Amino acid sequence: MQNISKEDYLSVIYKNLDLNGEIKPNIIADKLAVSSAAVTDMFKKLSKDGLIKYKKYKGISLTAEGETYARNMVRRHRIWEVFLFQIVGMPWNKVHNEANMLEHSSSDDLIDRLEEMLSYPEYDPHGDPIPSRKGKLPKVKKHRPLSELHEGESGQVIRVNDFDEKFLAYISKLGIKLKGNILVKEKREFDKSLEIIVNGKPWNISNKLAQNVFVEEKKK
């Protein structure tokens, strides 16, 4: 059985807060693949530690202390991903799980040294922003899911969701990568699937896949 730590919970909360700064418990259970009971138990612990604001049947939000803690864990994770991708040469579909293990056993000093060695990267290999040591996030370009583009529109990939290793491996086979271009050739109304052109080759993809690839639309 997978051991889900409080750091894992805080990271998921931090990365998935809505516009009101809250997240529903069922989203956390889905992201971590745990039961609702397990989520409730952890909420009680995190609330007792002063890291989240929790009321039964309500959305969860981070306290100031919880946000600082979670942001630091996300920073550690993404810097490790950059190191594994750029220095070790691991493919982008492999770095998430490795970084997840390394982030828990790293000192702040080590992370700072890695960041310096990597020339202060602003984004991880999947396009997600890396918080600075002081908690500042780099400016994120305006983007939208590939699923929202219309026929004939194209965009440059600036971020992909890293929730699943198989998903990342699959889109790599299609030639989808950061800074790569995608043209929507056809969008089917009955199931929202798309025919896209990547590096001159046509591919048929599902709406679910398209929802997890984010592009900056090209100006016409």
C-alpha positions in Angstrom: 0.0 0.0 0.0 1.4 3.4 -1.0 2.4 5.6 1.9 1.0 9.1 1.3 2.8 11.7 3.5 1.4 15.1 4.7 3.9 16.7 2.3 2.1 14.9 -0.6 -1.3 16.2 0.6 0.0 19.7 1.0 1.6 19.7 -2.5 -1.7 18.5 -4.1 -3.7 21.1 -2.3 -1.3 23.9 -3.3 -1.2 22.9 -6.9 -5.0 22.5 -7.3 -6.5 25.4 -5.5 -9.4 27.0 -7.3 -9.8 30.8 -7.8 -11.2 31.1 -4.3 -8.1 29.5 -2.8 -9.9 26.3 -1.9 -10.1 22.7 -3.0 -12.8 20.0 -2.6 -11.8 16.8 -0.7 -12.9 14.5 -3.5 -10.3 16.2 -5.8 -7.6 15.4 -3.4 -8.8 11.8 -3.0 -8.8 11.4 -6.8 -5.4 12.9 -7.3 -3.7 10.8 -4.6 -5.9 7.7 -5.3 -6.9 7.3 -1.6 -10.2 6.8 0.1 -12.4 9.6 1.4 -11.8 8.3 5.0 -8.0 8.6 4.5 -8.4 12.2 3.3 -10.6 13.1 6.3 -8.1 11.6 8.7 -5.2 13.6 7.2 -7.3 16.8 7.2 -7.7 16.4 10.9 -3.9 16.1 11.4 -3.1 19.0 9.1 -5.7 21.2 10.8 -4.3 20.3 14.2 -0.8 21.2 13.0 -2.1 24.6 11.8 -1.4 23.9 8.1 -5.0 23.9 6.6 -8.4 25.4 7.4 -10.8 22.5 7.5 -14.5 22.3 8.1 -16.5 19.2 7.4 -18.3 19.3 4.0 -16.6 22.5 3.1 -13.7 23.4 0.8 -10.1 23.1 2.1 -7.7 26.0 2.1 -4.1 26.5 3.3 -3.1 28.7 6.2 -0.2 31.1 5.7 2.1 28.5 7.4 0.6 25.7 5.2 1.1 27.6 2.0 4.7 28.3 2.8 5.3 24.7 3.7 3.6 23.4 0.5 5.3 25.9 -1.8 8.7 24.8 -0.5 7.8 21.2 -1.2 6.7 22.1 -4.7 9.9 24.0 -5.2 12.0 21.1 -4.1 10.1 18.7 -6.4 10.4 20.8 -9.5 14.1 21.6 -9.0 14.8 17.9 -8.7 12.8 17.3 -11.9 14.9 19.8 -13.8 18.1 18.2 -12.4 17.0 14.7 -13.4 15.9 15.8 -16.8 18.8 18.1 -17.7 21.8 16.6 -15.9 20.9 12.9 -15.4 19.1 12.7 -18.8 16.0 11.0 -17.6 12.9 11.3 -19.9 10.2 13.7 -18.7 7.8 10.8 -18.0 10.2 9.3 -15.5 11.3 12.3 -13.4 8.1 12.9 -11.4 8.2 9.7 -9.4 11.9 10.0 -8.8 11.6 13.6 -7.7 8.8 12.7 -5.4 11.2 10.5 -3.4 14.1 12.9 -3.5 12.2 15.9 -2.3 11.5 14.4 1.1 15.1 13.7 1.9 16.7 16.9 0.7 17.9 19.8 2.8 17.1 23.4 1.9 20.8 24.0 1.4 21.1 21.2 -1.1 18.1 22.5 -3.1 19.6 26.0 -3.1 22.9 24.6 -4.5 21.0 22.5 -7.1 19.1 25.6 -8.2 22.3 27.6 -8.5 24.0 24.8 -10.5 21.0 24.7 -12.8 21.2 28.5 -13.4 18.0 29.3 -11.5 15.4 27.5 -13.7 11.9 29.1 -13.7 10.0 26.1 -15.1 10.2 22.3 -14.7 10.4 19.9 -17.6 6.6 19.8 -17.9 6.3 23.6 -18.0 5.1 24.2 -14.4 6.6 27.3 -12.6 9.2 26.9 -9.9 8.8 29.1 -6.8 12.0 31.0 -5.9 13.6 30.7 -2.5 11.5 33.7 -1.4 8.3 32.2 -2.8 8.1 34.3 -5.9 6.6 32.6 -9.1 7.8 33.5 -12.6 5.3 35.1 -14.9 3.2 32.4 -16.6 2.2 33.0 -20.3 -1.5 33.0 -21.0 -2.5 29.6 -22.2 -5.4 27.2 -22.6 -6.0 23.5 -23.1 -5.5 22.1 -26.6 -9.1 20.9 -26.3 -10.3 24.5 -26.6 -8.7 25.2 -29.9 -10.9 25.3 -33.0 -10.3 23.7 -36.4 -7.5 25.4 -38.2 -6.0 26.9 -35.0 -2.5 26.1 -33.8 -0.5 26.7 -30.7 2.9 26.2 -29.0 3.0 23.7 -26.2 4.0 25.5 -22.9 2.8 23.0 -20.3 1.5 19.5 -19.9 0.0 17.8 -16.8 2.4 15.4 -15.2 -0.2 13.3 -13.3 0.6 10.0 -15.2 3.8 8.5 -16.4 2.0 6.5 -19.2 0.3 9.7 -20.4 3.7 11.5 -20.8 5.2 8.5 -22.5 2.3 8.4 -25.0 2.4 12.1 -25.9 6.2 11.8 -26.4 5.5 9.1 -29.0 3.3 11.6 -30.8 6.1 14.1 -30.8 4.4 16.4 -28.4 7.0 18.4 -26.4 7.5 21.8 -24.8 7.9 24.6 -27.3 6.6 22.2 -30.0 3.8 23.3 -32.3 0.4 21.6 -32.8 -2.2 22.3 -35.4 -5.8 21.2 -34.9 -6.9 19.9 -38.3 -10.3 18.5 -37.3 -12.5 18.6 -34.2 -15.3 16.0 -34.0 -18.5 17.2 -32.4 -19.8 13.8 -31.3 -17.0 12.9 -28.9 -14.8 16.0 -29.0 -11.9 14.0 -30.3 -9.3 15.8 -32.4 -7.1 15.2 -35.4 -3.9 17.1 -34.9 -0.7 17.7 -36.9 2.6 17.4 -35.0 5.8 17.7 -37.0 3.9 17.2 -40.2 2.3 13.9 -39.0 -1.5 13.5 -38.4 -2.7 11.9 -35.1 -6.1 11.2 -33.7 -6.3 12.1 -30.0 -9.1 11.9 -27.3 -10.6 14.9 -25.7 -9.1 13.8 -22.3 -5.6 13.9 -23.8 -6.2 17.3 -25.3 -7.5 18.7 -21.9 -4.0 17.9 -20.4 -1.9 19.6 -23.0 -1.7 23.4 -22.8 -0.8 25.8 -25.6 -0.1 29.4 -26.2 -2.3 30.2 -29.2 -0.4 31.5 -32.3 -1.3 35.0 -33.4 -2.9 35.0 -36.9 
